[in-house]
Amino acid sequence: MKQFTEFVPIAAFTGVHFYTKDIFFSTGVLMIAMLGQLVYKYASSGKVQKKTLYIFGIVVALGSLTLIFRDKIFLLWKPTIVNWVFCLALLGSQLLSKENLIKKMMGRQLSLPNHVWKNLTLGWSLGFFVAGVLNLFVAFNFSLDAWVTYKLFGGFGITVIYMVIMMTYLVKGGYLEEIESDIAD
């Protein structure tokens, strides 16, 4: 259900855009859907993750600028800014505070050596950086409809690719042997 609620705002934005062809109306729908997502998460669990709050803040800020100035450039930059903020957060926490955010999020599910957590952090940081660059490439080299379609499917596809890379790294490194043997039994 969590993944579904993450997908609803972008699906609403995309659906409205392709129905109306009005990027400004679609932006308003995105902002309202993000607010709905925030309310739903708080109502269902009594809390909202920081990640969700940051994304909501960026959507409201850049969506508002898009609507006020009637310029889609702010909206086109939003996925890149979100991805680069995550990239910097992962790198910054690892390099400056020596706290590994990936380990903090997944440490209960996986027991890995510190150098593996560091490699995963560097890999995901690179992934977020590349996702930001890809967004800019699509946004400024293709039509608005192509960008909206990319926004719907591209982010999900990139995440799946990075998860496959991460799992391959962990399996090939022998870090998931215990899980593999549990599955085989």
C-alpha positions as CSV (number, residue, x, y, z in Angstrom):
1,M,0.0,0.0,0.0
2,K,2.9,2.4,0.8
3,Q,4.2,2.1,-2.8
4,F,0.7,2.8,-4.1
5,T,0.4,6.0,-2.1
6,E,3.8,7.1,-3.4
7,F,2.6,6.7,-6.9
8,V,-0.8,8.4,-6.7
9,P,0.4,12.1,-7.0
10,I,2.5,11.4,-10.1
11,A,-0.3,9.3,-11.6
12,A,-2.8,12.0,-11.0
13,F,-0.5,14.6,-12.5
14,T,0.1,12.5,-15.6
15,G,-3.5,11.5,-16.1
16,V,-4.7,15.1,-15.8
17,H,-1.9,16.4,-18.1
18,F,-2.8,13.9,-20.8
19,Y,-6.5,14.6,-20.5
20,T,-6.3,18.4,-20.4
21,K,-2.9,19.2,-21.9
22,D,-2.7,22.0,-19.3
23,I,0.6,21.8,-17.4
24,F,-0.5,24.5,-15.0
25,F,-3.8,22.7,-14.1
26,S,-1.8,19.5,-13.8
27,T,0.7,21.2,-11.5
28,G,-2.2,22.2,-9.2
29,V,-3.5,18.7,-9.2
30,L,0.0,17.4,-8.3
31,M,0.2,19.8,-5.4
32,I,-3.3,18.8,-4.1
33,A,-2.5,15.1,-4.6
34,M,0.8,15.5,-2.6
35,L,-1.2,17.2,0.2
36,G,-3.7,14.3,0.1
37,Q,-0.8,11.9,0.3
38,L,0.6,13.7,3.4
39,V,-2.8,13.8,5.1
40,Y,-3.4,10.1,4.3
41,K,0.0,9.1,5.7
42,Y,-0.5,11.1,8.9
43,A,-4.0,9.8,9.4
44,S,-3.0,6.1,8.8
45,S,0.2,6.0,10.8
46,G,0.2,9.2,13.0
47,K,3.5,10.3,11.4
48,V,5.0,11.4,8.1
49,Q,8.5,10.5,7.0
50,K,11.0,13.3,6.6
51,K,11.5,12.2,2.9
52,T,7.9,12.8,2.2
53,L,7.9,16.2,3.9
54,Y,10.9,17.3,1.9
55,I,9.4,16.1,-1.4
56,F,6.1,17.9,-0.4
57,G,8.0,21.1,0.4
58,I,9.8,21.0,-3.0
59,V,6.6,20.3,-4.9
60,V,4.8,23.1,-3.2
61,A,7.6,25.6,-3.6
62,L,8.4,24.8,-7.3
63,G,4.7,24.1,-8.1
64,S,3.8,27.5,-6.7
65,L,6.5,29.2,-8.7
66,T,5.3,27.4,-11.8
67,L,1.8,28.7,-11.2
68,I,2.7,32.2,-10.2
69,F,5.1,32.8,-13.1
70,R,3.2,30.6,-15.5
71,D,6.5,29.0,-16.4
72,K,7.0,25.2,-16.5
73,I,10.7,25.5,-16.0
74,F,10.3,25.3,-12.2
75,L,8.3,22.1,-12.6
76,L,10.8,20.6,-15.0
77,W,13.6,21.1,-12.5
78,K,11.7,19.5,-9.6
79,P,12.7,15.9,-10.1
80,T,16.3,16.9,-10.5
81,I,16.3,18.9,-7.4
82,V,14.7,16.1,-5.4
83,N,17.2,13.6,-6.7
84,W,20.1,15.8,-6.1
85,V,18.9,16.6,-2.5
86,F,18.8,12.9,-1.8
87,C,22.3,12.5,-3.4
88,L,23.7,15.2,-1.2
89,A,21.9,14.0,1.9
90,L,23.4,10.5,1.5
91,L,26.9,11.8,0.7
92,G,26.8,14.5,3.3
93,S,25.7,12.1,6.1
94,Q,28.4,9.6,5.1
95,L,31.2,12.1,4.7
96,L,30.5,14.7,7.3
97,S,28.7,12.9,10.2
98,K,29.9,9.4,9.5
99,E,26.3,8.3,9.8
100,N,25.2,6.0,7.0
101,L,21.6,6.8,6.1
102,I,21.1,3.6,4.0
103,K,22.3,1.5,7.0
104,K,20.0,3.5,9.2
105,M,17.0,2.7,6.9
106,M,17.9,-0.9,6.2
107,G,20.1,-2.0,9.1
108,R,17.3,-4.0,10.7
109,Q,16.7,-6.0,7.6
110,L,20.3,-6.6,6.6
111,S,23.5,-7.2,8.5
112,L,26.4,-6.0,6.4
113,P,30.0,-4.9,7.0
114,N,30.5,-1.1,7.2
115,H,32.4,-1.0,3.9
116,V,29.4,-2.5,2.1
117,W,27.0,0.1,3.6
118,K,29.4,2.7,2.4
119,N,29.5,1.2,-1.1
120,L,25.7,1.1,-1.2
121,T,25.5,4.7,-0.1
122,L,27.9,5.8,-2.8
123,G,26.0,3.7,-5.4
124,W,22.7,5.2,-4.5
125,S,24.2,8.7,-4.4
126,L,25.5,8.1,-7.9
127,G,22.0,6.8,-8.9
128,F,20.2,9.9,-7.6
129,F,22.7,12.1,-9.3
130,V,22.3,10.3,-12.6
131,A,18.5,10.3,-12.3
132,G,18.7,14.1,-11.9
133,V,20.8,14.5,-15.0
134,L,18.5,12.2,-17.0
135,N,15.5,14.3,-16.0
136,L,17.2,17.4,-17.3
137,F,18.2,15.6,-20.5
138,V,14.6,14.5,-21.2
139,A,13.0,17.8,-20.0
140,F,15.1,19.9,-22.3
141,N,15.6,17.7,-25.3
142,F,12.1,16.2,-25.8
143,S,8.5,17.3,-25.8
144,L,6.5,18.1,-22.6
145,D,4.4,15.0,-23.2
146,A,7.6,12.8,-23.5
147,W,8.9,14.4,-20.2
148,V,5.5,13.7,-18.4
149,T,5.6,10.1,-19.6
150,Y,9.2,9.8,-18.5
151,K,8.3,11.2,-15.1
152,L,5.7,8.6,-14.7
153,F,7.7,5.6,-15.8
154,G,11.3,6.7,-15.8
155,G,11.7,7.2,-12.0
156,F,10.2,3.8,-11.3
157,G,12.3,2.1,-14.0
158,I,15.5,3.7,-12.7
159,T,14.7,2.6,-9.1
160,V,14.1,-0.9,-10.3
161,I,17.4,-0.9,-12.2
162,Y,19.3,0.4,-9.1
163,M,17.7,-2.2,-6.9
164,V,18.7,-5.0,-9.3
165,I,22.3,-3.6,-9.3
166,M,22.3,-3.5,-5.5
167,M,21.0,-7.0,-5.1
168,T,23.5,-8.3,-7.7
169,Y,26.3,-6.6,-5.8
170,L,25.2,-8.1,-2.5
171,V,24.7,-11.6,-4.0
172,K,28.0,-11.6,-5.9
173,G,29.8,-10.3,-2.8
174,G,28.3,-13.1,-0.7
175,Y,26.5,-10.8,1.6
176,L,23.1,-12.4,1.0
177,E,24.1,-16.0,1.4
178,E,22.1,-16.5,4.6
179,I,19.0,-15.2,2.8
180,E,19.7,-17.4,-0.3
181,S,20.0,-20.5,1.9
182,D,16.8,-19.7,3.7
183,I,15.0,-19.4,0.3
184,A,16.5,-22.7,-0.9
185,D,15.3,-24.6,2.2
